[in-house]
């Protein structure tokens, strides 16, 4: 399990770099809304934007793709 403090810092900087939008559909993401779920993943290709944030609906699709590819997906 990832360190929550590190994840929180990376999530905030990543979402800022993405202009507060889902990478897939462009939906605005408000991480201060506790009811809004996002999918936060690490890009396995090691690109400059190593982390990616998706809205809940796009995140569900990405999670299924990651599971099929054999990547570990942490669900809460």
Secondary structure as UniProt FT lines:
FT   HELIX           4..17
FT   TURN            18..20
FT   TURN            23..25
FT   TURN            31..32
FT   TURN            34..35
FT   STRAND          38..42
FT   TURN            44..45
FT   STRAND          51..55
FT   HELIX           56..68
FT   TURN            69..70
//
